[in-house]
Amino acid sequence: FWLKSLTICASSSNRSMMFQLLSVLVLALSHRARAASTETCSLPGTCPSRTEGSLFIQRNTKAHIRSKLAELGAAGKPTPICPDTLEGVSHGSVSTSQVDECSGLAASKRNNDLYWVNNDSGAGPVLYGIRKNGQHVARLRVSGAGANDWEDIAVGPGPTKGKSYIYVADVGDNYRRRGTVQIYRMEEPKVERGRNRNDDIRVSAVRFDVTYPNNMKYDCESIFIDKGKGARKAGTEGRVYLITKGDNRASDPQWRGGDVFYVDLPKESASLSWQATGTRLNLVLATGADITPRGNLIAVRTYGEIQIWPRPCEWSVEEALSKQPCGVASKNEQQGEAIAFGKDGDHYITVSEGKYPKVWYFGMTQRFQKDMMDKAKAEAKAMKAQKVA
């Protein structure tokens, strides 16, 4: 029944209906099965259990969904290729079965060669630390945080100058029922060398309830934190940016996706409102985003591609995202949702959902970054000349 319905929708003009059916299908299957981690931990019962059947969903729906998503994106406008794109290499696979539905990635600022990872819905308030070769080295247990549907994480500045913070986005909403979502912020811990990877590092989070304007409800999987010289110049350092997820065709903004919002977080827990930027990205089903530590490149990924926007320090995030992006190298992953730039901004990595997925590493040369900045400056110069004319 489901596949027949998807086929009918794919052949019709109502692509938004198809996207809604896909969302309903995944959620319906999630209530039919349960999956548990199988890694042997240091003590019995110390591995977090999974409660939403993510592996069942992957085995029974991912291939069908991916084929339909490809149909959705087939008619889209091709993205120009970025200069000097490097192909990805894998130095290994995620070594723990506890990470079986990787949805978000963020490079640690306090720890070398460490990336924080979050699972999708049903995993509880837990983050994992992995190396670029996939080795599992740490586990964070977050107090003061719920875990309705964690979709992305980010590392960036916060209320205390010089400290690094982890941000968790509990913003998933396939059914479009949540008018208010949560952002959790916590100080990033230092992982001691030799610590048992399953010995929980306990951190406390500050909770922010953030409401969408005009009683709207969105599904989102992508956030990043503004940083770098451009952020300091614009007064937006630590600002949380969010990108909605949708099919890029629906007339209803709640389902079309690509809309960019932001919120500025105070020091203490608060109820806040998302601010609309008026910027909308031309992409299908955004699943992850990040910004380099210098704030000069912004990446947004979908199931099928990765797009990058150069951001000179003279531009705000909104100005950068209003320009034409270009595409960089990516791999055909099982269901790739997560992306993160490295601590030094010289690479990005991606990880798919599924058990023991490969960690893909994509180097970014200095020439690549210079060419991206030159591209932005040339565009800015042409726009200025056009205004004068």
Stockholm file with secondary structure:
# STOCKHOLM 1.0

chainA/1-389         FWLKSLTICASSSNRSMMFQLLSVLVLALSHRARAASTETCSLPGTCPSRTEGSLFIQRNTKAHIRSKLAELGAAGKPTPICPDTLEGVSHGSVSTSQVDECSGLAASKRNNDLYWVNNDSGAGPVLYGIRKNGQHVARLRVSGAGANDWEDIAVGPGPTKGKSYIYVADVGDNYRRRGTVQIYRMEEPKVERGRNRNDDIRVSAVRFDVTYPNNMKYDCESIFIDKGKGARKAGTEGRVYLITKGDNRASDPQWRGGDVFYVDLPKESASLSWQATGTRLNLVLATGADITPRGNLIAVRTYGEIQIWPRPCEWSVEEALSKQPCGVASKNEQQGEAIAFGKDGDHYITVSEGKYPKVWYFGMTQRFQKDMMDKAKAEAKAMKAQKVA
#=GR chainA/1-389 SS CHHHHHHHHHHSSCHHHHHHHHHHHHHHHHTSCCCCCCCCCSSTTCSCCCCSCHHHHHHHHHHHHHHHHHHHHHTSCCCCBCTTCCCCEEEEECCCTTCSSEEEEEECSSSTTCEEEEECTTSCSEEEEECTTCCEEEEEEEETCCCSCEEEEEEECCSSTTCCEEEEEECCCTTSCCSEEEEEEEECCCCCTTCCTTSCEEEECEEEEEECGGGCCCCEEEEEECCHHHHHHHTCTTCEEEEECCCSCCSSHHHHCCEEEEECCCSSCEEEECEEEEEECCCSCEEEEEECTTSCEEEEEESSCEEEEECCTTSCHHHHHTSCCEEECCCCCSSEEEEEECTTSSEEEEEESSSSCEEEEEECCHHHHHHHHHHHHHHHHHHHHHHHC
#=GC SS_cons         CHHHHHHHHHHSSCHHHHHHHHHHHHHHHHTSCCCCCCCCCSSTTCSCCCCSCHHHHHHHHHHHHHHHHHHHHHTSCCCCBCTTCCCCEEEEECCCTTCSSEEEEEECSSSTTCEEEEECTTSCSEEEEECTTCCEEEEEEEETCCCSCEEEEEEECCSSTTCCEEEEEECCCTTSCCSEEEEEEEECCCCCTTCCTTSCEEEECEEEEEECGGGCCCCEEEEEECCHHHHHHHTCTTCEEEEECCCSCCSSHHHHCCEEEEECCCSSCEEEECEEEEEECCCSCEEEEEECTTSCEEEEEESSCEEEEECCTTSCHHHHHTSCCEEECCCCCSSEEEEEECTTSSEEEEEESSSSCEEEEEECCHHHHHHHHHHHHHHHHHHHHHHHC
//
